[in-house]
Amino acid sequence: MAPDYRQMMDDMRAGKLDQIEITPETFTAFRAAWTNYAGREEIVGQAKRNGQIIYRYQSVSED
């Protein structure tokens, strides 16, 4: 069973979770949830070695 990525992204926005680590095997499932997530512009990924991506919450401030 795949993790509940929507809930994980909600938890990051609420400060309950620092990051989500995505592997090449889980990328498709994560991307499907991220693409349909209302606050996706605040969920920013950083590519790592071996196809891993670390997603973190980054507030989009309106200056």
TORMIMI-139738 format. One record per residue (C-alpha): residue number from 1; x, y, z; residue in one letter. Coordinates in Angstrom, 3 decimals, padded with zeros to 6 digits. Layout:
<r num="NUM" east="X" north="Y" up="Z" residuo="A"/>
...
//
This chain:
<r num="1" east="000.000" north="000.000" up="000.000" residuo="M"/>
<r num="2" east="001.353" north="003.406" up="-000.998" residuo="A"/>
<r num="3" east="001.851" north="006.106" up="001.642" residuo="P"/>
<r num="4" east="-000.756" north="008.861" up="001.890" residuo="D"/>
<r num="5" east="001.310" north="011.580" up="000.220" residuo="Y"/>
<r num="6" east="-001.507" north="014.134" up="000.448" residuo="R"/>
<r num="7" east="-001.573" north="013.717" up="004.233" residuo="Q"/>
<r num="8" east="002.219" north="013.892" up="004.357" residuo="M"/>
<r num="9" east="002.183" north="017.190" up="002.438" residuo="M"/>
<r num="10" east="-000.511" north="018.528" up="004.796" residuo="D"/>
<r num="11" east="001.703" north="017.502" up="007.730" residuo="D"/>
<r num="12" east="004.671" north="019.367" up="006.228" residuo="M"/>
<r num="13" east="002.588" north="022.519" up="005.813" residuo="R"/>
<r num="14" east="001.439" north="022.190" up="009.444" residuo="A"/>
<r num="15" east="005.008" north="021.763" up="010.687" residuo="G"/>
<r num="16" east="004.483" north="018.155" up="011.819" residuo="K"/>
<r num="17" east="006.864" north="016.737" up="009.217" residuo="L"/>
<r num="18" east="010.178" north="018.200" up="008.028" residuo="D"/>
<r num="19" east="010.512" north="016.447" up="004.678" residuo="Q"/>
<r num="20" east="009.386" north="013.635" up="002.414" residuo="I"/>
<r num="21" east="012.014" north="011.384" up="000.841" residuo="E"/>
<r num="22" east="011.046" north="010.021" up="-002.566" residuo="I"/>
<r num="23" east="012.817" north="007.206" up="-004.407" residuo="T"/>
<r num="24" east="012.605" north="006.381" up="-008.104" residuo="P"/>
<r num="25" east="010.187" north="003.554" up="-007.199" residuo="E"/>
<r num="26" east="007.776" north="005.868" up="-005.351" residuo="T"/>
<r num="27" east="008.088" north="008.909" up="-007.615" residuo="F"/>
<r num="28" east="005.076" north="008.133" up="-009.823" residuo="T"/>
<r num="29" east="002.716" north="007.743" up="-006.855" residuo="A"/>
<r num="30" east="004.067" north="010.904" up="-005.202" residuo="F"/>
<r num="31" east="003.838" north="012.924" up="-008.402" residuo="R"/>
<r num="32" east="000.185" north="011.937" up="-008.884" residuo="A"/>
<r num="33" east="-000.635" north="013.269" up="-005.400" residuo="A"/>
<r num="34" east="001.581" north="016.358" up="-005.766" residuo="W"/>
<r num="35" east="000.122" north="017.324" up="-009.165" residuo="T"/>
<r num="36" east="-003.388" north="017.443" up="-007.670" residuo="N"/>
<r num="37" east="-002.332" north="019.151" up="-004.429" residuo="Y"/>
<r num="38" east="-003.642" north="022.694" up="-003.995" residuo="A"/>
<r num="39" east="-000.456" north="023.984" up="-002.311" residuo="G"/>
<r num="40" east="002.013" north="022.235" up="-004.624" residuo="R"/>
<r num="41" east="003.983" north="025.427" up="-005.316" residuo="E"/>
<r num="42" east="005.043" north="025.334" up="-001.661" residuo="E"/>
<r num="43" east="006.278" north="021.734" up="-001.812" residuo="I"/>
<r num="44" east="009.775" north="022.055" up="-003.271" residuo="V"/>
<r num="45" east="011.992" north="019.156" up="-004.274" residuo="G"/>
<r num="46" east="015.764" north="018.874" up="-004.203" residuo="Q"/>
<r num="47" east="017.353" north="016.139" up="-006.299" residuo="A"/>
<r num="48" east="019.881" north="013.875" up="-004.645" residuo="K"/>
<r num="49" east="022.024" north="011.012" up="-005.878" residuo="R"/>
<r num="50" east="020.581" north="007.761" up="-007.199" residuo="N"/>
<r num="51" east="017.288" north="009.363" up="-008.201" residuo="G"/>
<r num="52" east="016.211" north="010.340" up="-004.716" residuo="Q"/>
<r num="53" east="014.340" north="013.591" up="-004.179" residuo="I"/>
<r num="54" east="013.821" north="015.365" up="-000.865" residuo="I"/>
<r num="55" east="010.658" north="017.476" up="-000.754" residuo="Y"/>
<r num="56" east="010.294" north="020.221" up="001.844" residuo="R"/>
<r num="57" east="007.695" north="022.857" up="002.575" residuo="Y"/>
<r num="58" east="008.714" north="026.356" up="001.529" residuo="Q"/>
<r num="59" east="006.174" north="029.094" up="002.129" residuo="S"/>
<r num="60" east="005.366" north="031.250" up="-000.852" residuo="V"/>
<r num="61" east="005.242" north="034.782" up="000.514" residuo="S"/>
<r num="62" east="003.472" north="037.561" up="-001.302" residuo="E"/>
<r num="63" east="005.676" north="040.630" up="-001.050" residuo="D"/>
//
